[in-house]
Every structure is written in structure tokens, then in C-alpha cells.
Amino acid sequence: MKQLIIAVAVGIAALLCSGRMTAQTIKGAVTDSTGKPVAYASAKLLSQANLIVAFSTTDPKGNYSLSVPAGTDQNGLKVEVSSVGYKKDSKVITSLSVPYDFKLHSSTNQLQAVTVKNTTPRLKVRGDTLAYSVAEFSAPQDRVIGDVIKRLPGVDVDANGKISYNGKAISNLYIGGDNLLDDKYNIATKTIPNGVVDKVEIMENHQPVKMLQDKVVSDDVAINLTIKDGAKLQMSGQGNAGGGLPGKYDGEVNSMMFKDKYKAINYLKGNNTGVEVQNDLISHNLSTYLTRLDNNKPDELLSLGAAGNPNLPTNRYLFNQSALLNLNNLVNVKKDVQVKANVSYLRDRQLQNYTKIRETYLPNDTIRLLEIQDNRRRPDLLHAQATLNINKPKYYLNNIFMSDYEHNSSYSGLNANGVGSDQTLKNSRFDISNEFNIMKTSGSGNIFEGYSYIDRINNPENRLLQPGINQDVFNGNQPYAQLIQTANIPTLFTNNYVSFRHPGNKVTQSYKAGFSLQSQQLRSALSVVQNSGSTVAASSTAANDLDWFKSKIFTEAAYDIPGDNFKLNIRLPLSWQHINYNDPLYALDKSLTRVYFDPYISARYNTAPEQYIAANYTLRNTIGSITEAYRGDILTNYRTLMANNADLSERRTQNVGLGYNYRRAIKMFFWGVNASYSHVNMNNITSGVITDNFQRQIVLPYANEMNTWMVNGSISKYVYSLHTTFGAGYSWQSTKLNQFLNGQLLPYTTNANSANGSAETKISNRVNTSYRITATHTNSRSSVNNAASAGILQLQHQLAINYNPSNNLFLKLSGDHYYTDQAIGNDLNYSFADLSARYKINSAKTDIELNVLNMLNTKDYSAPYLTANNFTNSVYRLPGRMVTMKVSFTF
């Protein structure tokens, strides 16, 4: 196998170089009239049509060499030589086998006048890095750098703050070249004043490990904020305090430092105005991080069964009492050596009130559920992380110690189809881990790597419902007092490997070997508390005592071609996996052994200096987790009883993607399009028996598959004459899957189309506008009994107008409109409007701001959602009109 892989890699390299092997060379020397060599003179090979075929410069001895590309028409070729202070000279090529020497004569030339129209270009291009001038794209009302980033051509920021460049999500946001925040960069975009940032740099093909640069292919995109020199001199800070009606408060105090040796963003904030401070802690690339760790952390098993959040900004719907302490500090101990600490503590209290109608469509029936919930949620989240990073050209070390403690208490007043009950849910999650990575370059240039990761998780959950519900299911059709479900999956996981890399002239070979271990227990119990106070098991299958152990031994060969125009990454992982799980309550003792080959290949070819085609293919085999192995019943939410009656699920997922990316950075024109297809084979299916009030789900051994097609594209252009950034995007997705409900197999096809357009316009120095429109159409249809198609069309408009009547007064009027056209219900129309006025007192470094939120006093919002054969419509209670006054100051 190894010899075959090496032969393939050598063959690819030989193919790439074959064109050069047949090329011929023109050589010569350049001297002045005294015979002295002319160094660094330009030498160009020109075609008969006067087009440049090849280009070179002379060395310190005056010698030059020009390679004639294979297949070049040799008729009319000539060499032209020029240098500052000398007259240009040229010679016609009559033979490729003789040298062409030049003797240049001095010349005195008058330089032409040059008029500089703009000393601060909006955009600079340097290799794979684009640098946007913040001053050129900022507006007078902008407060933080995030306000400017969302206005940059080619850059998109979603509702959660996730940043994408030309359709690709960024991997990190650096501050002055330092990684202070990892991928929790909302902290920076929402806190750093735009006035302290000089440029926003977009770095394509970003490889953060110095010793792997130009050796291992990376398609990551990262952002770097360059800090103005004046802002590096001292610590700065801002604060604000405000209040309003009805009973509102909002406050924040922060301090920041951006010196080369020390960087910090520390703040304390709190509010009850609907601003979700937990969004500051979003890890935008969490799924990528967990995939790299190969660690399937268990999610919570229990929930209140509550509806999700509506598709509105959080300040439209959220009832909260939030407080967040966030401390982020980085010290550059010396060159290429840094330590950092990231600590945060969140305490919140959130309320939610909604009415939901859920309809499940079957060929001969429709199941309906009317649910009303009044929910309270109180999360306490503590995160602590310490990092040591040494990143040198020949040595790399990274150690991350991380600890998370989460305590959640939730309450729900529930009414389901007219039956009332109260729910309480508590869990305390503790997660502690350490990740260690070291790399070193040997004297021969080879790179050796060692890696170790260990993680421990414990998360006991407890949910109580009273009075007891569904007495026909849980208590022999007799009334009872309470229903209690407990669950916990304590987990210990470790992943370790060593690797060897051999960087060649064209190909970097990498070889890895390692192992991982996962030990888990699933303990659960479903208990009935009788009216007399006695406690009994809800059924003979109401408990789980499952032990699980998974071991994995893996090897991987990888080949990277990090060329200038062609980049290729091939990974060939091979793994042996063994799983054993047993539960004495059900005489369950099973094991599973598999050998998997999961190849991955990605390629990128630059069709032009600012255009490229990218393609990738992935085959991934996965085995189900412990949550698919338990046999006893678990009431995952008040209406769903879950169990398993099949072997572990095995999934074989194949994904192929193709994309084209185009940019003209100087003209600020960007567009790209991507297409992908995913095919999933599974060895089981979830079977559900559903009634108006309750559903049972069980996993059955039944071959199953799912297919997903996806196409998306985006375009962005800055029009200089209009001072406007235009943007547009489109996506289409089609998914085919199977549902097994009430004894029937129901194949469904769901299609989703989404289009958006935007314009950010600077009409004058005092007036600018922002507009965005988004349209989404979703329909779902089953092929059984020629079932009718159900569809939803949603249209959203967002408009903001900023007007600055003076240098000290800033006015903003903004509004949203939401329209929904649904075939199975009435059309929906909702409008929101906001007004803000800010007055700046320069002498006191103070702003006074008045905000009126939801001026139209919209107090409810209906959010329909369609997937496969399920339609839900949730009507949420909103906070209504809100008026606040805030004073902000800088120190």
C-alpha cells in the first residue's frame, strides 16, 4: 500500500513538472558601455504580437536566463532588455542555442508628472492577503469594528455574528497578529471601537503553524485587525449605564489593551433589554473543532420539549436578566512565545411564552397537538481556559487546558391538548480537558509531531412533571402525583498520536499513527410517585444501567502539494474500531469490530491570479454512540418515550463538492458558486407511533438512506460612483429521506430555496442607508398516495437610515417587515420600527443616547416551520415597546 501511495504521489508531481522538462532556455549577459555588468536589469521575451512570453532579471554579474514555454511559436521572438538610466535595447531570436548579449548605453530621461488622487487606497492586495482601510468604509454612527466589517465588499456577517469571506466562514480573527479569542470573535467585533483599527486584513490559504507554511495545504480564511500605533500606547476603556421603561436597565464597563507584548479585552455587562450576552461566547467553528478532536461529547438527553426561538433578532423576543463577566488576556513572553487566559461567567434568567400547533401528516390521517408553555430558564455558565503557545519556524508547542461548569435550572407551565402539568429540569455539567501538541523540525528538515488529548465529562440530569401525565401509559390508567426522569452519561475520552512529515521539493509526505479510548456509562430511571407518596418504576423497562467502551487504533498517510497555482491535499486514514457494551438489566452484552478506510481529497487550481476552482471528496464511516445502544425507556421530553431495539447504527457518508471563486480585489468585485452532493447509507431507521398526545420512538434494524443536493452562490460589488456595496446570494437544497410512522414507510422530499440581496450606501457624509431583503421558500412532499405538496414562502425586509445633522448628533431610523405566505394557513404580516438619537459631548468624551425599540408595539409573532411531514406554527409573546436612555463614556 505504501509503495502504491508513493508511486501515485510521484506520478502526480512528475505530471505537473512534465511541461517544464521540455522547455528551452535563452541566456545572455548585460553590460554597460564600459563593460561593467548591469545588475537587476529587466529581460523580457516577446512574441511576434509583442506579448510577454517570459520575464526575468539579471543577477549581480549581469547574467539572465529566460525559459521558453513548450509549444511556443518561435517565429518573430525577440528579447528586450531595459534598466533605469539606460536606453532600452532588443534583439530578434534566430536560434535558441546561442547567447544574446547586450551592451546598454546611458540615457537621461525626464520623469512624467504623477498626480496622486488617493493616498489611502480602499483596498490593498499582497499575495493571499487583502487589506481593507477601515477609515474608507466606516460611517459616523459606527461604534465598534463589527459595524464596519459587515459593510466590507466580499464579507458577510450572519445574525449570530459569524463572518464569511466570499462564501467561506473564517477560521479565526486575530488582533494585531495575535490569537486572543480563538473562534469566539464576537467578543472583538462587539467590543473593539472601530476608531482604533487601521485595517481589516483577509488572509486566504491561512496556515497558522509557521513550520507548516508552504508545506501543508490549508484552505482556511482568517481575519487580522491591525491596530493604529496610537491605540497601542495605553489601556483604554468604555462604559455605559442606562435605564428605561418598562423597568429596563442596561450597563457595561470594559478595558482594552493592544500592545505588541500584551493584549486584553475585559468587560462586565448586564441588561434586561433583550440583548443576548451569551452570543458573545459563541464558538463559531465548534463542529470543526470537535471533528478534529474526534470526540463525540454526549448531549443532554432530557429537555422540556419547548419550541425553539423565532427568526427574529433577540431584542425583539427575549425576556432576560443577563450578566456576563468576560476576561481575555494574552502576553507575548518573548518572540514567538505567548500565554493567554480566557475566563467567563454568565448568569441569566430568561422567560418564554408561546402557543404552538403541530401537525403531522400521514397518508390517511393528520395528528394535531395544541401546546401552551410558560417557560423560565436560569443558566449559570463558567468557562476557564489557559493556553501556552510557542510558534517558531522549526518548533511548535501548543497546550490548552479547559474547564467548563454549567448549571441549568428550567421550569415550564405546560398545557398540552387541554391537559395541564408543571415541569422542572435541572442539570449540572462539568467538562475538563487538556490538549497538548508539539512539533519539531530535525536537522534534515523532517517534522516530528506528538499529540495527546484527554477529556472528562459528568452531567447528571433530573426532570420532574406534576401532576403525572399520560396515566394510561405510565400508571395503569390511574391518577398519580409525579413523573421523574433521571439520566447521566459520565464520559472519559483520550486521543493520542505521533506523526512524521517529510517536506519535499514538490510534495510533503505525512504519516500518522495513534489510538483513542472512550469509556462511558448511561444511567437512567423513569419513576412514578403515587398520590400516597410511594415511588415505583414506571414500567419493567424504565431503567438503564449500560456500560460502554470504545477503542480505536488508526493510521493515516497524507500528501500535500502546496504549489502556487495547484494545491492538492490527500488523506488516507485507516482505522480499527472495537466497541463493547452491556446492560445486565436486559441481558445485553454485545461487541462490534470494524475496519474503516475514510479517504479525503481536496484540490484547488488557480485559473487566473484571482480565480480558482476547488473540488473535494470525502468518504466517512461512523458508528452510533451510546445514546443508540440503550434498551430501557427514556422520556426525552414530556411527550416522547425513546428506546432502541437494533444493533448500533452504522453510517456510510459520501460527499463531493465543486466550487468556483472569482475576485477582482482592486475593483472590489467578488463572486463564487459551490455545489455539493451527499449520500448517506444507514442500517437502521427510527420508527414512531404517534397520537395526538404522545409518541413512542424505537430504533429498528431497517436499511435506510438519505440524499442531499445543494447549490449556493454569492456576489458582492462596491460601486465607487455610488459609494455603495451591493450584495446578493442564492441557495437551493433538496433532501430525500424516509420516515417510519404508525407502521408506514413514508419517503419525503423537502426542497428549500433562499435568495437575498443587500445594499450599503453612503449618500453623503451625513446620510447613509442599509437595506437587505431575504426570501425563503420551503416545500415538502411524500410520494405515497400522491400526497399533496405543502409549502411556505417567507419574505423579510430590513431597512436602516442614518442621518447626522451635525458632527455631534446622530439619528437612526430602522425597521423590519416579515411576510409569510402559507398554503395551509392565513398569510402573516409583521412590522417593527426602531428609533435612536445619540448626542456626542466631545469635551467630556461622553455620549447620551435615546432608544425607542418596537415603536409599533408589536406584541406577538407567529413562526411557521415545515420539515418532511411535520408542520409547526408557534405564536410567541413579545416584550412590546421599550424606551431607554443611556450615557456612554470613554476613559
Buried (B, 14 or more C-beta within 10 A) or exposed (E): EEEEBBEEBBEBBEEBEEEEEEEEEBBBBBBBEEEEBBBEBBBBBBBEEEEEBBEBEBBEEBBBEBBBEEEBEEEEBBBBBBBEEBEEBEBEBEEEEEEBBBBBEEEEEEEEEEEEEEEEEBBBBEEEBBBBBBBBBBBBBBBBBBBBBBBBBBBBBEEEBBBBBBBBBBBBBBBBEBBBBBBBBBBBBBBBBBBBBBBBBBBBBBBBBBBBBEBBBBBBBBBBBBBBEEBBEEEBBBBBBBBBEEEBBBBBBBBBBBBEEBBBBBBBBBBBBBBBBBBBBBBBBEEBBEEEBBBBBBEBBBBBBBBEBBBBBBBBBBBBBBBBBBBBBBBBEEEBBBBBBBBBBBBBBBBBBBBBBBBBBBBEEEBEBEBBBBBBBBBBBBBBBBBBBBBBEEBBBBBBBBBBBBBBBBBBBBBBBEEEBBBBBBBBBBBBBBBBBBBBBEEEEEBEBBBBBBBBBBBBBBBBBBBBBBBEBBBEEEEBBBBBBBBBBBBBBBBBBEBBBBBBEBBBBBBBBBBBBBBBBBBBBBBBBBEEEEEEBBBEBBBBBBBBBBBBBBBBBBBBBBBEEBBBBBBBBBBBBEBBBBBEBBEBEEEBEBEBEBEBBBBBBBEEEBBBEBBBBBBBBBBBBBBBBBBBBBBBBBBBBBBBEBBBBBBBBEBBBBBBBBBBBEBBBBBBBBBBBBBBBBBBBBBBBBEBBBBBBBBEEBEBBBEBBBBBBBBBBBBEEEEBBBBBBBBBBBBBBBBBBBEBEBEBBBBBBBBBBBBBBBBEEBBBBBBBBBBBBBBBBBEBEEBEEBBBBBBBBBBBBBBBEEEEEBBBBBBBBBBBBBEBBEEBEBBBBBBBBBBBEEEEEBBBBBBBBBBEEBEBBBBBBBBBBBBBBBBBBBBEBBBBBBBBBEE
